[in-house]
């Protein structure tokens, strides 16, 4: 990002904003397995077709998914598989942060050694 003009940084921010919604990440995960139509995605995500269509429109706008019409249905697939490398990088980073936090909590959860009392 070094040296990018503000207009380019705005596009980068919009790209990340497209990924900043759990339903869209769920859609990308489902499309990782295979291409699907809106109805399938809606059923698997537990949302209405209209809701999923809005998310797919945004993902398409940012070049993350592509749409192909077949008869009366539109099928969506990943347009840029490198998105998974980015997601895996972020997920790995979060996992490491959680591991470090758990280790820190574990230090406080250990029982202190018994204190000797004078009798």
RACORGI-V226104 format. One record per backbone hydrogen bond with DSSP energy under -1.0 kcal/mol. NH is the residue of the N-H (numbers start at 1). CO is the residue of the C=O. If there is no record, write none. Layout:
NH_CO + NH_CO
This chain:
4_1 + 9_5 + 10_6 + 11_7 + 12_8 + 13_9 + 14_10 + 15_11 + 16_12 + 17_13 + 18_14 + 20_17 + 25_21 + 26_22 + 27_23 + 28_24 + 29_25 + 30_26 + 31_27 + 34_30 + 36_76 + 41_37 + 42_38 + 43_39 + 44_40 + 45_41 + 46_42 + 47_42 + 52_48 + 53_49 + 54_50 + 55_51 + 56_52 + 57_53 + 58_54 + 59_55 + 60_56 + 61_57 + 62_58 + 63_60 + 64_59 + 66_77 + 68_75 + 70_73 + 73_70 + 75_68 + 76_36 + 77_66 + 79_64 + 80_64 + 83_80 + 84_81 + 86_82 + 87_83 + 88_84 + 89_85 + 90_86 + 91_87 + 92_88 + 93_89 + 94_90 + 95_91 + 96_92 + 97_93 + 98_94 + 99_95 + 100_96 + 101_97 + 102_98 + 103_99 + 104_100 + 105_101 + 106_102 + 107_103 + 109_105
